[in-house]
Amino acid sequence: MRIIFSLLLALILNQCIYAQKIRVRDYGISPGVLPSGKFNAITDVRGVRVGHTTLISGENIRTGVTAILPHDGNIYNLKVPAAIYTGNGYGKLTGISQVRELGNIETPLVLTNTMSVPVAFDALISYTINKAGNENVRSVNGVVGETNDGFLNDIRGRHVKEEHVLDAIRNAVGGEVEEGNVGAGTGTVCFGFKGGIGTSSRLLPESLGGYTVGVLVQTNFGGILQIDGVPVGEELGRFSFSRNINRGADGSCMIVVATDAPVDARNLERLAKRAFMGLARTGGIASNGSGDYVIAFSVAEENLIDSREGSPVREGSFLDNDSVSPLFLAAIEATEEAVLNSLFAAETMTGNQGNKVEKLPLDEVLKIMQKYNRIEEYD
């Protein structure tokens, strides 16, 4: 009888955990004007999958890996048009020069901590050359981004191993995406509060193409927090360079933008620039020591690049310049909400050398949002 009671209690607790409000929309906060997708995640873009490996061990290990797969095929053979925009270049983003030169990505995208970029790149090589159909591959341009989680994580210990990266890739799925203290966001700090992984999406109406734009972020930066235009950081009296935040604005933010719109590398770079405007809407300032990058790619089937074709001429159809403006708005709104979701989902964490970072004080935040008439009374 005692065993049955314990099982029932565990089931109830588990349901309560999943019933908790953890995203901004759960509180009636809906940044922007465009609707979100079914999962309000980067995985709303057809074929995109996300996987995490979270490393929490002992008192000092608080780190991980997040992998984003553009599609479920052989990415090396079926490359995706892509572009990278640098908001502030204090970072270690591998593969950037070849993406800029050729306008495509040929591996999964991996996010991790600063000191683990080399092992993540090595894992992408292993993943690619061991995949069926790639037996003759002799060059791999892996894309690995990072933020520095050294405040909460023993970053010098380099605890991320190749198998952790490969696990994140193998575990990648569509649908709902876990947010907050997971994967590459396990040990991050944002606006002086616990940061993490966040995601969001936007749908364009059929009259504007019916396309989807999805964003995933790894937040580890500073500034003055704003939520849906409300100066929350100011109201809390907690923001970079204030007396109540003993950490500056340095850090980093990795932003990954996916779309199913037929967009070439040139307009994907323009799209990436707009995503950075979404970061600014949350109060981020891209400080001197912040590595802020946007990676944008398109999964439009007609424009995937089949490296096995022998034809010297590629055919494809791309949106003209005037038609990409709605995508710009979608990228801005999805990035803004993804950053906010990373904060709302994150939990207080204690880590390396006893350092502790508190989660966003939601009760206080919601009172501020109510004060500015952004939400009604909340439970």
Buried (B, 14 or more C-beta within 10 A) or exposed (E): EEEEEEEEEEEEEEEEEEEEBBBBBEBBBBBBEBEBBEBBBBBBBBBBBBBBBBBBEEEBBBBBBBBBBBBEEBBBBBBBBBBBBBBBEBBBBBBBEBBBEBBBBBBBBBBBBBBBBEBBBBBBBBBBBEBEEBEEBEEBBBBBBBBBBBBBBBBEEEBBBBEBBBBBBEBBEBEEBBBBBBBBBBBBBBBBBBBBBBBBBBBBEEEBBEBBBBBBBBBBBBBBBBBBEBBBBBBBEBBBEBEEBEBBBBBBBBBBBBBBBBBBBBBBBBBBBBBBBBBBBBBBBBBEBBBBBBBBBBBBEEBBBEEEEEEEEEEEEBBEEEBBEBBBBBBBBBBBBBBBBBBBBBEEBEBBEEBEBBBBBBEEBBBBBBEBEBBEEBE
